[in-house]
């Protein structure tokens, strides 16, 4: 593969051991930036790994560099046709990187391709790139319990830490904007690539497994200012793509016979339903105006809803807000309900209960 894998490192010895064990099976150039004051034993492990692999380079920085600055330092050293950017708390395989590389070789109009990021403990999806609606972005298929994605998913922005880019595009666009923090820097960079006329997508057949590590605590990831700059710069060009993602979901169907309960933060809910051609004649119940991480339905939904024999379509910011209401959903009248969320997930309650 004409690919260089670049990784910013700020991890403990235990996680470095797992990372290097995984990377040792990946056949491409590798460049690491050891970022800040690291554990001495972890540094020694990288030095030993470099001695054993001639295609490995190490850059050391005693100062803890902000993510985009550290990444631009790495990108400056890449000499191959493609660069694969990966966070140090993600594990993958040579086969997965090869799938992305081959896809880009076969589709030269793509400027950035992300693999599907999964949580290894639950095998649920962390991200299939970003989806947009009403000036909010959401991780695509976040925490989905159904992994039925096979074909490339068109995107306007990707997650920061598991994607491949052609180096000629990286150089022509000036790499990462140092204003942004970790998460938003990748979103902004891939958006810039998309708006420059290149296709961007998630390739779900290539997978990375995302573990949380010390790296996440050390990157000073507070993107509030970045969010403001991002939307002021690109807001007029970003298109709402959540609707098309939901409509293309194989579980999307005619919900005309369903009552609707709104647990989301959608501003114009009637417009949202109209765009999905969901015609609702029944009363729409709004349970909350807050981005609640967990909604106890017994506390906010009238008891008559539980007893109602009408099927219900629950609309959430993310389905995990209400997924813990097992007693509520286990009632015989709720077994045919569905959930749609802002990550493009469509979840039959019957499968949610069994998971």
N, C-alpha and C positions, 0 to 999 in steps of 0.2 A: 504493500500500500504506500502511495506517495502522500503519507499523512504524518503529521507531528502531533502527538498528544501533549497538551500543556495542562499543568495542575499547580495551583497555589496550595502550599502545605502549611498548616498550623494545627497539627494534631498530636495527640499523645502517642506514646510508644505502642500501646495495645492496638490502636486503630491503624497506625502506620504498618504494623505487621500484616494485618488483613489486606490493606490497600496494596502493598508491594507484592503479596502473594497473588493477588488478582492481576496486577499489571505485568507481572513476570510472564504471563501467558499471552500478552498482547504484542503482536509483531509489528511495531512501527517505532519511529523515533519518539523519544519522550524527553520533555524538559520540565524540571520542577523548580519552583521558586520557594525556598524555605523562608517563610515570612515571619520575621520577628524572632524573639528569644524563645527558641524551642527546647524541648527536653533533649539533653545531651545524648541519651541513648537513641532517641528517634533520629537525630542527625547522623549518628554513626551507622544506623541501619540504611539510610539513604546512600551514604558514602560506600558502604559495602555493596549495595545494589548497583551502584554506578560502576564499581570495579568489575562486577560480574557481567555487565551488559555494555557493550561498546556504543550502542545507539542511545545512551542515556546521558543527559547533561543536568548539572545542578547549578542554580544561581542562589546565592545567599544574601539575605538582607537582615541586618541586625535590627533595623527599625521596622515596625509593623506598618506595612504599606496598605493604604485603602485599596479595596478590591480592583477598581478600574485601573489604578496606577500600576498595581502589581501585574494585572493581566496584560496591560500594554507593554510592560517590561518583557514579558514572555513572548508576546506576539512579535516584538522587534527581532527576536532570535530565530524565528521560524523561517526555514528555507524551502520547505516542500510546497506542493501545489495546494494542499489542504491543511487546515488546522482543526483539531478536535479539542474543544474546550470542555474540561470536566472538573467538577468540584471534588474536593478530596474526601467527601463523605458519600461518594457514589461508587459502587462497584459494577463492573460490566465485563463483557467477554470480547475476545478477538472477533468472534463471529458477528456480534452485534455492531461493532464498529465497521467491519467489512460490509455489512448490509447498507449502512448509511453511505459509505464510500462508493460502493457500486451504484447505488441510487443516484448519487450526484454525478458520477461519470456518465450514466445513461441519460441524465436530465440536466443538461448544462445551463438551463435557464433558472436553476435554483441557486439562491444566494445564501441560504441557511437551512439546515435540516436538523431537527431535534429528534432524539429517540423518545420512547415512552418511559416516563419515570414512575417507578413503583415503590411502595413501601414493602420491604421484604417480610416484615413480621405478619402482615395481613394479606399480602399480594393484591392490595388495592392500589388504585392509580393516584399518584401525587400530581402529575401534570401531563397533559398532552399539548402543551402550549397555552396561550392565553386567548380567552374569548371576551368579547366586549358587548356591553349593553348599557345604555343611559350613562355614559361617561364613567362606567366602572369596568374593571377588568377582573376576570376570574380564571383560576386554573381550569383548563378543560378537563372534564370528567373527574374532578377532584373527589377522591375517596370512593370512586365507583366500585361496586362489588361485582360488576359484570365486565369481564375483559374480552369483548367480542370485536375489538377494533382490528382491522386488517389492512385497509387501504390508506394511502397518505391523506392526512387531514390538513387542508389549507389553513394557514394562519397569517395574522398580521404581526404577531409578536410571539417570541419563544421564551422558555425558561432559561435562566442564565447559564446553568452549569452542566449541560449535557447536549452539546450541539456541534455540528461541523460546518465550516465556512471555507470557501475558496479564498486563498490568500490574496489574489489580485483584487478581489472585492474589499477585503479587509483594508488593504493598503490604499485603495482609491477613496474609501469613505473615512479614513482617518482613525480606524479602530474605536476604542471605547471613549465615551465622553467622561472625563474625570470628575464632573460635577456630581454624578449619580453615585448612590451607594450600590451595594451588591445586587439585590434583586432587580432594581429598576435599571441598572446599567445594562444588563442583558436584554431586558424588555426594550429599552430605548435603541440599542444597537441593532437588534433584529427588525424593529419597526423602521429604522432608517434604511436598512437594506431593502425591506419590502417597498417602501415609498420611492426608492431609487429605481424601481422597475423590475426587481428580481422576485421570483416566487419564493415563498417561505412555507415550510410545512413541518408537521410531526409525522415521523415514520414509525407507526406503532409496532411493526414487526421487529424493530431494534429496541432493546430494553436496557435500562439502567436501574439499579436498586439503591435507593436513597436511605442511608443511615444518618441520623443526626449525631454530630460530634462536637468536640471542642471548637472546631473551625467556626461553627455558627455563632459561638459566643464571642469570638474575638474579632469579627469583621465589622463591628460597629454598624449594624444593619438597621438604620433608622431613616427610612426613605421619604419622610413626609415632604421635605422640600423638593425632592426629585419628582414626586407625584405631581406637584403643582407645575413644575417646569415642563414635565412631559406633556400634560394636557394642554398647557398654553401653547406649546410648540406644535403638537401633532393632533390636537382635538378636532380640528376642522377636517382632517383627512381620515381619521379613524372611522370605519363603518361598523355599525352594529352587526355582528356575525353570529350572535347566540341563536337567533331565530332559525337560521338555516341549519345550524348544528342540531337543534332539537328536532326539526322537521325531517332531517336525514337519518335520525336515530331509528333503528329497525323496530323499536317498541312504540314509536309514535303512532297514534291511531285517532279515530273519531271519538272525542270526549263529550259529545253533545248531551249524553244522558247523565253526565256527572254534575254534582254540585261542586263548587269551588271554594276552598279555604285558602286564603292568602297569608302565608307566614313570611313573605319576602320583604325586601326593601325597594321593590319596583315603584317608581314614582307614578307612572301612568299605567295602571294595571289593566284598564279596559283596552288600551292600545296594544299591550302585550298579548292579550287574549285574541284580539282581532288579527294581529299579525300571524298568529298560529291557527287562524280560522276555527277557534274554539268558541262556539255559539252557546252562551249560557243564558238560560231564561230564569234560572233559579236565583235566589238571593246569594250574593257573594259575601262571605264572612271574612273580615280582616281580624287576625288574632294579635298582631303586634306591629308596631312601627319601628322596632329596634332590631339591630343586627345581633339577635340573641344567639349565643353559641348552643344553647340547649333550651328548648321550649317544652314545658310540662303541659301536655294538652289537656289533662284533667283540670288544670287551673285556669285555662283561657278559652276552652271550647265548651259551649253549652251541652248539658247532658243529653239534650234532644238530638244532637249531632251523632253522639255515640249510638243512640238507639235507632237513628234513622236508617231505613232500608235503602235509601238512595246511595249510589256509589259516589265517592268523593275524590276529586283531583286536588291534591295538596301542592301548592306552589311555595317553594322555599328558596332562600339564598343558597343553602346547601342541605341536602337531604339528611345529613347527620344532625341537624338541629332538632329533628323530631324522631330520629330512628330508634332512640332508646325507649320509646313509649310502647314497649312490647305488650303490656297488659291491654292497653287501649286498642292497639292494632290487632290483637289476637281475638277480639270480639268477632263473632261470626258475621256481623253486618259490615265489617271493615276489611274483610279478606280480599275483596275485589277492588279496593282503592288503588290509586296510582299516585306517585310523587314525581314532579318535575322540578328541577332546580336550575340555578343560574350558571352551573358548570356544564350544562347540556346533558345531565343525567336524567333518565326516565326509569323509575324504580317501581315495579309492581310490589305492593305491600305483601303479597303472598310469598315472594322470594325474600323480601326483607326479613320476615319473621323466621324463615328457615336458615338464614345466614348466621 
